[in-house]
Amino acid sequence: MTMKSILKLGAAAALMAPLLVACATGPTLAPAGKLSVVSAYSVNLDRNWSDVTTLYVSGKAPKVKVLTIDGINLNRLLVSDGLTSSDPLVVSPTKGDTATNPAPRGKADMSLSEQMEFVSRAVSELDYQKVETLNPKPVTLGGVKGVRFELSGKTSDGLNIKGTAQAVSSKGLSYYIVYLAPAEHYYDASLTNAVAVMDSAKLP
């Protein structure tokens, strides 16, 4: 890891620290094993994660869990329950979800390419720039066809971000798992854990 990247990550961690101190409810343990969000939809965690949903979602995206291993700016895993066209996947931490700045929402009966585009728009709400989708591959969950693909983007400070995401729709609901981390070191370090979560997903 280059010194420039270390300084950028250090700055990101410093910005996060006051938020963690200010919140009355801190991270909680998401232990290895079954994880459910709202409904009977579930995934299996192959290791312990920290659940920081209350810190970073705070009711704005109630059907989404936010997990991390090393801290939200170093790796994050979003696990959504079945989303309708009324449900956001990501809400901007700075702009929120308002009439003038609505969070991106999907629509009913999206194609796989439309789901990929929706994820890229949602991820852009995290103040990532030039978010692109890459290398789509088919996946099947419980006989339902979905897609797994890569993401790339940059922070406002120019730090390269990589991601892997999975999208599948069933019975009018869309289920997403999105893994994001700095491209240098952190993405590869926890990629196998994130992919294991995607592989374990079970539709209700």
C-alpha positions as CSV (number, residue, x, y, z in Angstrom):
1,M,0.0,0.0,0.0
2,T,1.4,3.4,-0.9
3,M,2.0,6.2,1.6
4,K,-0.6,8.4,-0.3
5,S,-3.2,5.7,0.1
6,I,-2.4,5.3,3.8
7,L,-2.8,9.0,4.3
8,K,-6.2,9.0,2.5
9,L,-7.4,6.1,4.5
10,G,-6.2,7.6,7.8
11,A,-8.1,10.8,7.0
12,A,-11.2,8.8,6.3
13,A,-10.9,7.0,9.6
14,A,-10.4,10.3,11.4
15,L,-13.6,11.7,9.9
16,M,-15.5,8.6,11.0
17,A,-14.3,8.7,14.6
18,P,-16.5,11.6,15.8
19,L,-19.6,10.0,14.3
20,L,-19.0,6.8,16.2
21,V,-18.4,8.7,19.5
22,A,-21.5,10.9,19.0
23,C,-23.9,7.9,18.4
24,A,-25.5,6.5,21.5
25,T,-25.9,3.1,19.7
26,G,-22.6,1.8,18.5
27,P,-21.7,-1.1,16.2
28,T,-23.1,-4.5,17.3
29,L,-21.8,-8.0,16.5
30,A,-23.1,-9.8,13.5
31,P,-21.8,-13.2,14.3
32,A,-20.9,-15.9,11.8
33,G,-24.0,-17.8,10.8
34,K,-27.5,-16.9,9.5
35,L,-28.4,-13.2,9.0
36,S,-31.9,-12.0,8.2
37,V,-32.9,-8.5,7.4
38,V,-36.7,-8.3,7.6
39,S,-38.4,-11.2,6.0
40,A,-37.5,-14.9,5.6
41,Y,-34.8,-13.9,3.1
42,S,-31.4,-14.7,4.7
43,V,-27.7,-15.0,4.0
44,N,-24.9,-16.8,5.9
45,L,-21.9,-15.0,7.3
46,D,-18.7,-17.1,7.2
47,R,-17.1,-14.9,9.8
48,N,-18.0,-12.2,12.3
49,W,-18.8,-8.8,11.0
50,S,-19.8,-5.5,12.7
51,D,-23.4,-4.4,12.2
52,V,-23.3,-0.6,11.8
53,T,-26.8,-0.2,10.3
54,T,-28.0,2.1,13.1
55,L,-25.0,4.4,12.5
56,Y,-25.2,4.8,8.8
57,V,-28.8,4.0,7.8
58,S,-30.8,5.2,10.9
59,G,-34.2,4.2,9.5
60,K,-33.7,5.8,6.1
61,A,-33.3,2.4,4.4
62,P,-35.1,0.0,6.7
63,K,-34.7,-3.0,4.5
64,V,-30.9,-2.8,4.3
65,K,-28.3,-4.1,6.7
66,V,-24.8,-2.4,6.7
67,L,-21.9,-4.5,7.8
68,T,-18.2,-3.9,8.0
69,I,-15.1,-5.7,9.2
70,D,-12.4,-3.0,9.5
71,G,-14.6,0.2,9.4
72,I,-17.1,1.6,7.0
73,N,-14.5,3.5,4.9
74,L,-12.3,0.4,4.6
75,N,-15.0,-2.2,3.7
76,R,-18.7,-2.3,3.7
77,L,-21.3,-4.9,2.9
78,L,-24.9,-3.9,2.1
79,V,-27.5,-6.7,2.4
80,S,-31.0,-5.7,1.3
81,D,-34.2,-7.6,1.8
82,G,-36.7,-7.5,-1.0
83,L,-37.0,-3.9,-2.2
84,T,-40.0,-2.5,-4.0
85,S,-40.1,0.6,-6.2
86,S,-40.7,2.6,-3.0
87,D,-37.6,1.4,-1.2
88,P,-34.1,2.9,-1.4
89,L,-30.9,0.8,-1.4
90,V,-28.6,3.7,-0.4
91,V,-29.4,7.1,1.1
92,S,-26.9,9.8,0.8
93,P,-25.3,10.5,4.2
94,T,-25.1,14.2,3.4
95,K,-28.1,14.9,1.2
96,G,-30.6,12.4,2.7
97,D,-33.7,11.4,1.0
98,T,-35.9,14.4,0.4
99,A,-38.4,15.7,-2.2
100,T,-35.6,17.8,-3.8
101,N,-32.9,15.1,-3.4
102,P,-34.7,11.8,-3.6
103,A,-32.6,8.6,-3.1
104,P,-32.5,6.4,-6.2
105,R,-35.2,3.8,-6.3
106,G,-35.7,0.9,-8.7
107,K,-38.8,0.0,-10.5
108,A,-40.9,-3.1,-11.0
109,D,-39.8,-5.8,-13.4
110,M,-36.3,-4.5,-14.0
111,S,-34.1,-6.3,-16.4
112,L,-30.7,-7.5,-15.1
113,S,-28.9,-4.6,-16.9
114,E,-31.4,-2.2,-15.3
115,Q,-30.7,-3.6,-11.9
116,M,-27.0,-3.1,-12.5
117,E,-27.6,0.5,-13.5
118,F,-29.7,1.0,-10.4
119,V,-26.9,-0.3,-8.1
120,S,-24.4,2.0,-9.7
121,R,-26.8,5.0,-9.2
122,A,-27.3,3.9,-5.6
123,V,-23.6,3.6,-4.9
124,S,-23.0,7.0,-6.3
125,E,-25.1,8.3,-3.3
126,L,-22.1,7.5,-1.1
127,D,-20.3,10.4,-2.8
128,Y,-18.3,8.0,-5.1
129,Q,-17.6,9.4,-8.5
130,K,-17.5,7.8,-11.9
131,V,-19.2,4.6,-10.7
132,E,-19.1,2.0,-13.4
133,T,-20.3,-1.6,-13.7
134,L,-18.1,-4.3,-15.1
135,N,-17.9,-8.0,-15.9
136,P,-21.5,-9.2,-15.4
137,K,-21.9,-12.9,-14.8
138,P,-25.1,-14.9,-14.4
139,V,-26.1,-16.4,-11.0
140,T,-29.0,-18.5,-9.9
141,L,-30.7,-18.4,-6.5
142,G,-33.4,-21.0,-5.9
143,G,-34.0,-21.4,-9.6
144,V,-34.2,-17.6,-10.1
145,K,-31.8,-16.0,-12.5
146,G,-29.8,-13.0,-11.3
147,V,-26.5,-11.2,-12.0
148,R,-23.2,-10.7,-10.2
149,F,-20.9,-7.9,-11.4
150,E,-18.1,-5.6,-10.4
151,L,-18.1,-1.9,-9.6
152,S,-15.4,0.7,-9.8
153,G,-15.3,4.4,-8.7
154,K,-13.4,7.0,-6.8
155,T,-13.9,9.0,-3.6
156,S,-13.9,12.8,-3.8
157,D,-10.2,12.5,-2.6
158,G,-9.3,10.4,-5.6
159,L,-9.1,7.0,-3.8
160,N,-10.0,4.1,-6.1
161,I,-12.9,2.0,-4.9
162,K,-13.8,-1.4,-6.1
163,G,-16.9,-3.5,-5.5
164,T,-18.8,-6.6,-6.3
165,A,-22.6,-6.7,-6.3
166,Q,-25.3,-9.3,-6.8
167,A,-28.9,-8.6,-7.9
168,V,-31.8,-10.9,-8.2
169,S,-35.6,-10.3,-8.4
170,S,-38.3,-12.7,-7.3
171,K,-42.1,-12.1,-7.0
172,G,-41.8,-8.4,-7.6
173,L,-39.1,-7.8,-5.1
174,S,-35.4,-7.1,-5.8
175,Y,-32.6,-8.4,-3.5
176,Y,-29.2,-6.9,-3.5
177,I,-25.8,-7.6,-1.9
178,V,-23.1,-4.9,-2.5
179,Y,-19.5,-5.1,-1.3
180,L,-17.3,-2.0,-1.5
181,A,-13.7,-1.3,-0.4
182,P,-10.7,0.7,-1.4
183,A,-9.1,-1.0,-4.4
184,E,-5.7,-1.2,-2.8
185,H,-5.4,-4.0,-0.2
186,Y,-8.8,-3.9,1.5
187,Y,-11.0,-5.0,-1.5
188,D,-9.0,-8.2,-2.0
189,A,-8.6,-8.8,1.7
190,S,-12.3,-9.4,2.4
191,L,-13.6,-10.3,-1.1
192,T,-13.8,-14.0,-0.4
193,N,-15.9,-13.3,2.7
194,A,-18.3,-11.1,0.7
195,V,-18.6,-13.6,-2.1
196,A,-19.4,-16.3,0.5
197,V,-22.3,-14.2,1.7
198,M,-23.6,-13.8,-1.9
199,D,-23.3,-17.5,-2.6
200,S,-25.3,-18.3,0.6
201,A,-28.3,-16.1,-0.2
202,K,-31.6,-17.9,0.1
203,L,-34.8,-16.4,-1.3
204,P,-37.9,-16.7,0.9
